[in-house]
């Protein structure tokens, strides 16, 4: 008995030590990614996502060689690790740092691309998979698997895309691709969850309506939960003035409330991506203005840093996991089928994106009064190309559908996993490398924008101006615009959005900001966040 206990403790100590070794190597690789990414900052081809992916691949090869082909990664892929720990800071920071004026000005177009566009892409990829995979004779895919493939490959990689677009040089393009990417990811995950929860073998009109109803319910309730969590954090910080005693409490409460919104959405089986994204938008609009100046700077950089590290972690791991020998061993007898499936999926991704970007851009342009706000053909091509990359969301959904506890046991499932890995690697590296040069060729930065960027003051205020933007247009700007007589369709689509925006501003200034705070609406109370500001005037 004593010998058994001693052997167990020895084995436990050995496994603990190997985990420590793995974590040391992984953290060292993260540091290497940051340093190399910094050195390649000005490179017109590379970005940090591709750098991390390349380092991950290189590390995987080294581990394969040193272990005699037994393993290629330091950590075992966990869907929970991705969805619960790595994705929340990325999506929250996306909502927290968004330029709300650009985002909500293009809100209808973003929702068209992100929700309707994803559904179109989902339908085309699913129908294409049914048509081609039957001819390839790769095995009997269930209807749930086919629809899951549609949802998996409809999810774009907004993380990698945003690293190659400049928010100042191409604000319209950035806001469209950025907003569409987040809504697209959320829509894909909602679709995926809905597919898994319905009996699709006996589908009829009632089940179809229930499917649509479930989709809309998840979309709306997830958004509302994020808004409520953001408003609750704003109200608490405004009323209790944590900064009077400790700025640490303010920062801690903001971080924890943001994470709580994500976990509550997971608890109630909602779309946590949508929830935490809109929580970030609401927090930046209200909560962020209620904290002390030092807390504002701290939270801004803390959220950005967490997001940055999580992004690098994901791409580094995807690079290593791509060489997992167990998955490739299953398809070693039929590599041609895996290549064929990957090629078909890549073609369907290209076709599915083109099928909604160009028609929906045309519809969106019909609602724009000013030619300056319309999406040009060159911008449409860039939007189409920039959204072709597939990344960690696709990988995580594929693991969920085609593996059990991270292991692939069936030949067909192994083909789908390796094909997903191939599409992710090819699209991230090839499309990612070519996006920067394509943007520079199609949309060269104007001299006016370059001079504006270079002449910006380097004061601390200029760092936080984007977060202070509240989406309000000045009256002078409105008066200077020449208003054309709109067509009936343009009148139907564009005038209501302007009216809604006008009434939202009045409602926000009259009711929301006095209760929840925000820029210019936090009253002076000794020890409050505005005390220092008042003392200087």
N, C-alpha and C positions, 0 to 999 in steps of 0.2 A: 504493500500500500504506500509505504514511504517512498519507495523507488518510483512508483507511478506518479506520485505528487511531484517529486523532484524532476522527473522527465517532463511533466506538464509545465512546470515553472520555467524550466530551461527553454522549452519550445516557445512559451509565451514571451520570455525575455528576448529570444532570437527574433521573433516576429515583430516585436515592438521596436527593436533596434533597426530591422530592415525598413520599417515604416519611417523611422527618423532619417535614415540614409536617403530614402526616396524623397522625402520632403525637403531635405537639404539640397539635393540635386535639382528639384523642381524650382525652388526659390532662386537658386543660382541661375537657372535658365531664364526665369522671369527677369532677373536683373540684366542678363545678357541681352534679352529682347529689347529692354528699355534703352540700353547703351547703344546697341547697333541701330535701333530705330532712330535715335537722336542723330547718330552720325550720317544716316541716310535721309535726314529731314528734307533736304533740298533736292533729293533725287526725283526726277519727273516720272519714274516708273514705279518705284517701291513705296509701300506704306507699312505701318507697323503690323497690320493684320497678316500681310504676306510674309513679312520678316519672321513673325512668330510661327507661322505655318511652316516656313522653310526650316527654322531651327528645330521645330518639333519633328519634322521628317528626318532631318539629319540625326537628331538624338535617337529616334526610333531605330534607324539603321545601325547606329553604334551599339545600342542595347541588344538588337537582334544578333549582331556579330559576337558580342561578349557572352551572351547566354546560349550560344549555339542554336539560334533560331527558335527558342522556346517562348520568348516574350519580347514585346517592343515598347511597352510603356511602363512608367513608374507608378502610376495610379490607375486603378480599375475604374472605367467609366461608370458613373452613376447618374441616372436621370434626375434623382433628387438633388444631387450636387449642383447640377445645371439649373434646374427650375427653381430651387429654393434658395440657393446661395449666390449663384453667379449672375442670373438674369435680372433679379430685382434691382440692384444698383444701376445696371446699364439702362433699363427702361425708365426708372425714376429720374435719373439724371437727364435723360432725353427730354422728359416733360418739364423738369425744373429749369433747364437752360434754354428752352425753346423761346424764340422771339414771337411772343403771342400775337403781335400786330400782324406779322406775315402769316402766321399759322391760321388765325381766325379769318383773316381776309380771304384766304384760299380754302376755307373749311369745307365748302361744298365740293370743290374739286378733289380735295384730299379724301373725303369720304367716298366720292365716286370711284377714285382709283383704289383706295384701301379696302373698301367693302364690296362694291359692285364688281370692280376689276378682279378682285381675288376670286369671287364666285365664278366669273367668266373663265379665268385661268384654271380654276378647279374643275369646271365642267369639261374644258378642252383636254386637259391632261388625263382626266378619268376616262373620257370616251376614247382618246388615242391609245391609252394603256389597254383597254378592253380589245380594241381592234388589232393592235400589233402583237400583243403578248399571246393571243390565241394562235396566231400564225407561227410564232416562234416555238411553241410547244415547250415552254419552260416549266410547266406544272399547272396544277389547278388552283388558281387564285380565287378566293371567295370574293363576293361583291363588296364586303366590308374592307378587304385588303385593297381592292381596286380604288375605292373611294378614299381610303386612307392615303394611297399613293398620290391621288389628286391633291389632298390637303397638305401632305408633306412637301411636295414640290411647288406648291403655290406660295410657300413662305419664303420671302426674300431675306437677304442678309443686310439689314439696314446698318449694322455696325461697320462693316467693311466699306459700304457705299459712302457713308458720311465722312470717312477719313480722306476721301479723294475729292470732295466738293468743298468749296469755300463759301461760308455763310455771307461774307461781305461782297465777294465778287459776283456771285450768282444767287441773290436772296430768294427770288421766286423759285428757281430750280431747287435750291436747298430745302426750302420749306415744303415743296411738293413731294420730293423724294423722301425727306425725313418723316413727314407726317404720314405719307402713304406706307412707308416701311413699318412704322409702329402699328398702325391700324391693320395692315396686312398680316403681320405676325399674330396679332390678337385674333383676327378673323380666321386665320388658318388653324390656330389652336382651338378656337370655339367650334369650328367645323369638325375637327378631328375628334374632340370630345363628344360632339353630338352623334357622329358616326358610330363611335364605340358604345353609345348608350341606347341605340335603337336597333330593333330587329329588322334588318334590311332584306331578309329572305322573303318576307311576305308583305312587301311594300304595296300600299294602295293610297288613294287620295287622302284618307284620314291620317295615315302615318306621315305622308308628305307634308300635310298642314301642321301636324304636331312638330315635325322636324323644323319647319320654318318658324313656328311659334317659339320653340326652344331656342333657336338661334337668336331671334330678336330679344327674347327674355334675358338671355345671357349677356347680350351686348348692352342693353339698357341698364340692367341691374348692376353690372360690373362698373359701368361709368358712374352711376349714382353713388355706389359705395366709395369709389375713389374721391368723388367730390365731397361727400359727407365727412370722410376721414380728414381731408385737407381743411375743411371748414372747422371741424372740431379742434384740430391742432391750433388753428389761428385764434379761435375764441379762447382757448385755455391760456395761450401765451399772452394774449392781449389783456385778459382779465387778471391774471396772476402775476405778471411782470417778473418772470424768473430771473431776468438779467439784473434785477435790483441786488440780488445776493450772489448769483453765480451764472456766468455765461455758459458754463459747462452743462448746466441743466437745460438751458434752451436748446443747445446743439443736440444733446442726448435725446430730448423729447422729440425734436423734428425727425431725427434719424429713426427712432423707434416707432413713431406714429406712421412714418412712411412704410416701414417694414411690416407693421401690424396690418395696414390696409391690404398689402399683398397676401399675407398669411390668412386673413379673414376671407378673402376671395377664394383661396385654395380650400379653406374649411367648408365654405358653402358651395363648392363646385362651380365657381364663376370663372370669368376670364381675368386672372390675376394681372396679366400684362396690361389690359385696358385700365384696370383699377389703379395700379400704381402709376401709370402714365398720367391719368387725369388728377390723381393725388398730387403729383409733382407740379402740374400746371397751377392747381389751386393754391398749393403752398407757396409757389413763387409769386402769385398775385396778392395773397393776403398775409400768410404766416411770415414770410421772409421780411416783410416791412415792419413787423411787430417786434422783432428782436433787436438787440443792440448792434451797433456798427461792427464791433469785433466779431460778433456771432454771425453776421451776414457774410463777412469775408471767410470765416472758418467753414461755415456750411457750404458755401459755394465751392471752395476748393476740396473739402472733404468728400462731397458727392462726386465731383469730377474725378478725384483720385481713385475712389472705390470703383467707379465705372471703368476707368482706364485699366486698372489692374485685372478686373474681371474679364474684360475684352481680351487682353493678352493671354490670360490663363486659358480661356476657351480655345483660342486659335492654336496655342502651343499644344494643348491636349489633343485637339482634332488632328494635328500633324502627326503626333505619335501614334494615336489610335488607328490612323489610316493603314499602318503596317502590322496590325494585329494578325499574327500568323494563323490563328485558329479559323478566322473567317475566310481567309484566302485559301486555306487547305481544303475547305469544303467544295470550292469551285475549281480546284486544280485540274479536274478531269474535263471541264467544259469552260475554259476561259473565253472562248468565242462568244458564248451566250451572255456572259457578264458584260463584255465589251458592247455587244449588240443592244442589250437592255440599257446600258449607260448612254449609248448614242441616241437611242429612241427617246429616252427621258430628257436628254439635253435638247433635242429637237423640239419636243413638246413644250419645254420651258420657254424656248425662243418664240414658238408660235403662240402659246397661251398668253405671253406678255404683250406681243404685238397686237393680238386680237382685242385687247381692251385699251391699251395706251392711246392708239391713234383715233379710234372711234369716240372714246370718252373725252379726249382732248378737243375734238371737233365740237362735241356737245357743250363742253365747258366754255369754249371760245364764243359760242352763240350768246352766252350770258354776260360777256364782258363789253362794257361801253367803250373803254379806251384800248386802242391797239397795243399800248405799252403793257397792259395786263394780260394780253392773250398769250397763249403758248405757241411759239413759232415752231415750224417743222424741225429746225435744228434742235430746239429744246425738247421736242417730242422724241427725237431719235436718242438724245442723251438720257432722257427719263427711261426710255425702253432699255437702253444698254445698261444703265446704272442699276437697274432692278433685276438683272439676270443672275446676279451672284446668289448662291445658296450657302447657308452656313450652319451655325450650331442649332438653331431651332429645327431645321430639317433633320439634322443628325439625331437630336433627342427624340423627335416624333417617330423616326424610323426605328430607333432602338426600342421605343415603347411598343410599336406594332409588331416587329419581327424578331424580337429576342425575348428571352426569359432570364431575368436577373443578370443581364449583360452578356449572356451566352447564346450562341446560335446553334440550334440542334438540327434544323432541317435544311436540305439542299436549296430549296426555293427561297427560304428566308435568308440564307447566306448570300444568294445572288442579289436579293433586294438590298441587303445591308452594304455589300461591296459596291453595288451600283450607286447607291446613295453617296458613299464615300468618294467614289470616282467623280460624280457630278459636282460635289462640294469642292473637291480639290481643283478640278479643271476650271470650274466657273470662278472660284476665288482667285486662282493664280492667273489664268489667261484673261478673263474679263476684267479682273481687278487691276492687272498690269496695264491694260489698254485703256482704262477709263480716264485716267489723268490726261494722257496725250489726246484722247478723243475730245474731252471737254475743252482743252486748249485750242484744238483745231476748229471745232464747231462754234465755240463760244469764247473767243479770245477776250481777256479782261480789258475793259475800256480804260483809256488814260485818265478819265475823270474819276473813276472808282479807285484806280491805283493812287492818284494824288490825294483823294479823300482819306484813304487808309493810311498813307504815309504821313499826312499832316495832322492826324488825330493827336490830341494831347496825351502824354503818357502819365497823366495823373491817375490816382486810384479811382477817381470817379468814372473815368473812361472804361475801366475794367468792368464796372457793374451796370453801365448804362443799358445793355441789352436786357438785363433782368428787370429794370425799372420800366421798360416799355409796356404800356397797358393796352395797346391796340387802338388808341384814340387818334383820329385824324384832326388836324387843326381846321378851323373854319376857313382860313385863307386858302388851304389846299383844296378844300371843297369848292370854294368860289372860283378858283382859277381853272377848274376843269370844264371843258366844253362838253355839254350834255347833248348827245344826239337823240333824235326821236327813236325810241327802241322799237324793235319788232315785237309782235305779240308774245313769242316764246321768250325773248330777252326780258320783256316786261314781267312775264310770269315768274321767271327764275331769279332775276337780279334784284328787282325792286323790293320783294319781301325780305331778302337777306339784309338789305340796307336798313329797312324799317326795323327788323329784329335787332340789328346792331345798335340802332339809335335808341330804341326802348331799353335795351340791355344796359347801355351807358347810364341812362336816367335811373333805372332800377338799382344799378350797382352803387351809384353815388348817393342815392337817397336812402336805401335800406341796407344793402350788404356791407358797405365799408364802415358805416357808423357802428355796426354790430361786430363785424369780424376784423376790423382794422384794414390796413393796406396803406398804400402810399398817400400821405397827406391826411389820413383819417385816424391817426392814433393820438388821443388827447394827452395833454401834458399832466402828468402826475409825478410827484417826487419819487425818484427811484425807477421811473419808467424808461423805456428805450429812447424816448425823445428828450429826456432831461438834458443830456449833453448838448444836443442840437439847440435847444431853447437858450441855454446859458451862453452860447456863442453869439446870439443875435441881440 
